[in-house]
Amino acid sequence: MVIDLWYEYFRHTFATNALKQGLDLKSVQMLLGDNDPEMVLRIYANMTKIEILEAHQKFTALYENELKALRG
């Protein structure tokens, strides 16, 4: 049981880091031996809390700029 958890942890870490470093999805899928690239994204491509915050900040800034432009 413990070995299975470590295996999944390292698999998850590898996939997440590979995608974050720019390795293309198809390559990560093939390296993991998965059949479906969507599964790789769904399971392994997690965002960190910092990335979620950064994405939220970018969206908020974009939204505020769009509102300013509409208001003239």
C-alpha positions in Angstrom: 0.0 0.0 0.0 2.7 2.5 1.0 4.7 1.6 -2.2 1.6 2.3 -4.3 1.2 5.7 -2.7 4.8 6.7 -3.3 4.6 5.5 -6.9 1.5 7.7 -7.5 3.1 10.6 -5.7 6.2 10.5 -7.9 4.2 10.0 -11.0 2.0 12.9 -10.1 5.0 15.1 -9.3 6.8 14.2 -12.5 3.7 14.9 -14.7 2.9 18.2 -13.0 6.5 19.4 -13.2 7.0 18.2 -16.8 3.9 20.1 -17.9 4.9 23.3 -15.9 8.3 23.2 -17.5 6.8 23.2 -21.0 7.0 19.6 -22.0 4.1 19.0 -24.4 1.1 17.0 -23.3 1.6 14.2 -25.9 5.1 13.6 -24.6 4.0 13.5 -21.0 1.2 11.2 -21.9 3.5 8.8 -23.7 6.1 8.9 -20.9 3.4 8.0 -18.4 2.0 5.3 -20.6 -1.5 6.8 -20.5 -3.9 6.3 -23.4 -5.8 9.6 -23.0 -4.2 13.0 -23.0 -7.3 14.5 -21.4 -6.8 12.1 -18.4 -3.2 13.4 -18.0 -4.6 17.0 -17.8 -7.4 16.1 -15.5 -5.4 14.1 -13.0 -1.8 15.5 -13.2 -1.9 19.1 -14.3 -2.7 20.7 -11.0 -2.2 24.3 -10.4 -0.4 25.4 -7.3 -2.1 27.9 -4.9 0.3 30.6 -6.2 -0.6 29.9 -9.8 -4.3 30.1 -9.0 -3.8 33.5 -7.3 -1.7 34.8 -10.2 -4.4 33.6 -12.7 -7.1 35.3 -10.6 -5.1 38.6 -10.4 -4.6 38.5 -14.2 -8.2 37.9 -14.8 -9.2 40.7 -12.4 -6.9 43.2 -14.1 -8.2 42.2 -17.5 -11.8 42.5 -16.3 -11.1 45.9 -14.7 -9.4 47.2 -17.9 -12.4 46.1 -20.0 -14.8 47.8 -17.7 -12.8 51.0 -17.9 -12.8 50.9 -21.7 -16.5 50.4 -21.8 -17.1 53.3 -19.5 -14.9 55.4 -21.6 
